[in-house]
């Protein structure tokens, strides 16, 4: 398959996500709770609430990622009866969103990629622009959840990226690390997907078009298409 452009997730694909920060926050919530939950239980509950809020946030009901992150954490803290300040805890997350660490394979991948790129990210506009500027990257085509008033895996962001590139679903490859947002969202629109599996997770079903452990291996795949 010869592609005419690449859609790229940002956090967890080009730059490091906030997994370690989330682990630290949920550990603190668990430690401060009289209910004695495990860190994994707190993380699971936070993910459920955050996912539910993102799913409901589209169109006139849209809410910024920062608002959802803070409100979902507040809800978890209340449920766990932990005496902690969510506003303080999320500062580290927001800082990472604005100035994340790029994966080592991201820079050579972008430098050698011969196709147009459109970033498609579940994030607020200001945070993504700050993160791109922090890396000194030139990425002229960007689609955010804020701009579309919707979050992946809903179709609005993928559709917006296709409009920006003036291409059809069969013309592009979407690259991302999230099974629920990237793989499922792109597949629903008939877009081929390259799943970046940096942590050796079990393969999802239905299977993505490509599954690779990093962007360097994806570059090899693209050279063969």
N, C-alpha and C positions, 0 to 999 in steps of 0.2 A: 504494500500500500504506500503510495506517495502522498505525503501530507503537504498542505500549502501553508500551514501555520500551527503553532503550538499554544494551547491554553495552559497556564501555569498557576497552580496553587502557590501560596507564598510561605506562610508559617508551617513548619514541619516538612517542607519540600525544598525551598531555597534557603531558608534560615531556620534556626532552631526554634522550636515551639517553647511553651512554658511548662512542660511536664515536670521538671524538677521543682519549679516554683509552686505548682499545684500540689505536688507531693508534700512540700514543706508546710503549706497552708493547711492542708487536710490533716496532717500529723498534729499541728497545733490545735485544731478544732477537736480532734479525737482526744488529745491529752487533757483538754480543759473541760471535757464533757463528763458529767456524773453518770451518764448512761453507759459509759465504757464501750463505745463503738471502736471497731478497728479503723485504722487509717483507710483501708480499702473500702469499708462500708461508707465512710464519709465521702470519699471520692465518688463512689457509685451514686450516692444520693445527689451530690452536687451536679454530676453529669446528667442525671435524669431531669432535674429541675431546669438546668441550663438548656438542655435539648428541647424540652417542652416549651420554654419561653421563646427560643429561636424559631421553632416550628410555628408558633402562633403569631410571630412578628413579621407581618408582610402587609403591603399596601398601607391603608390608613392606620393599621394597628402596628406598624413597624416601630421598633425600638432599637437604639444604638447598642452595639456590642458592649460598650462600657457599662451601660445601664443594666443590661442583662447579667453581665458578670457580677456586678455589685449586688443586685437584688437577689440573685440566686444564692450567692454566698450568705447574705443576710438571712435568708430563709433556712439554709442549712444550719447556721449558727443557732438560730432560734429553736429549730427542731432538736438539735443536740444539747440545748441548754448550756452552751459554752459562753462564758463571759468574755467575749472578744469583740473587737471593733473591726467590722468588715471593711470599712473605709480605709483603715490603716493597712490591712492585709493585702488588699488588691493593688496597692501602690507598686509593688514589685512586678506584678503582671503588666500593668500599664507601661512601666518603664521598659520592660522587655519588648512590648509591642512597638515602641517607638525606636528602640535601638537594639535590635536582636543581633545575635552572632550568626554570621553566614556559615553554612556548611562548606567545607573545603572543596567539595566537588562542584559547588554552585557557580563559582567564578569562571573556571575553564569551560563549564557546560554552556554558560551564556555567551562567552567569548567565541566559541567555535560553532554555535548553533547558526545555521544558515537560513533559518526560517523566521518569519515574523512571530513575535511573542505577545500574548495578552495575559496579564496577570488577572486571576479571578479569585478574590479573597473575601472570606467572611470576616470583615473587619471594618472599622470606621475609617473614613477617608483620610482624616488628618494623621491617624496613627500609621497607615500604610505609606503615605507620602513621606512621613518622617523616617520610617524604616528604610525606604528606598534611598532617600537622600543620605542617610547614615552610611550606606554601602557605596555611595558614589556610582550607582547604577543608572543607566539610561533605559527606562522602560516606559515608552510613550503611551502604550495601550494598557490601561488599568480599569478593571471593573470591581467595585466594592459592593458589599451588601448595603451599605448606606446609600449609594447612588441608585441602587435598584429597588430599595425598600423591600428586600427579601434576602433570605439566606439559602445557600446550598443545603440540601439537595434540590430545593425548588428550582424550576427551570429558568426563572427570570435572569439570573446572572449569566448562565451559559448563553441564553438567547441574546443578551446584550453584547457579550463578547463576539458572537458571530456577526452581529450587525456592525460592530466597530471594524471588524476585519473584512466585512462584505463577503462572507463565505458561508457554506452550508455545513451541516453536521458531519457529512462524509469527508469534508476537506481538512478537518483538524484532528489533532490528538490532544486530549486533556491529560495533564500530569499532576498527580496529587498523592498525598499519603493517607487521607481519610477514606475508610471504606464507606461510611454512611454518607458523607458529603460529596466526596470527589468521585469515587467509583460508581456508586448508585445513582448520583445525580447526573453524571455524564451519560451513563448507559441508558437512562430513561429517555434521553433525547437522541439516541442512536449515534453518540460520539464515542470513538475509540478511546480507551483509557490505558495509561501507563501508571500502574500502582507502584509507588515508591515505598518499599517495605524495609526500612532501615533496622527494624528490631525483630526480624524473623518471626513475624506473626503468622498465624494460620491463614491460608489463602481464602478469600471470600468466594461466595457463590451468589450469582453467576460469576465466573472467573473474569478478571479484567483482560483486555487485549494483550497487555504485557505486564509482567511482574518482575521488578528488578530491585536490588538492594540499595542502589544509589544512582545518582545522575550520570556518573561516568559510564556505568553499564548501559544506561538508557541511550547515551550518545552513540555507543557501538550499535545498538539496535536501530537507531535512526539512520545511521550510515548505510545500513543494509536494506532499508525500505526504499 
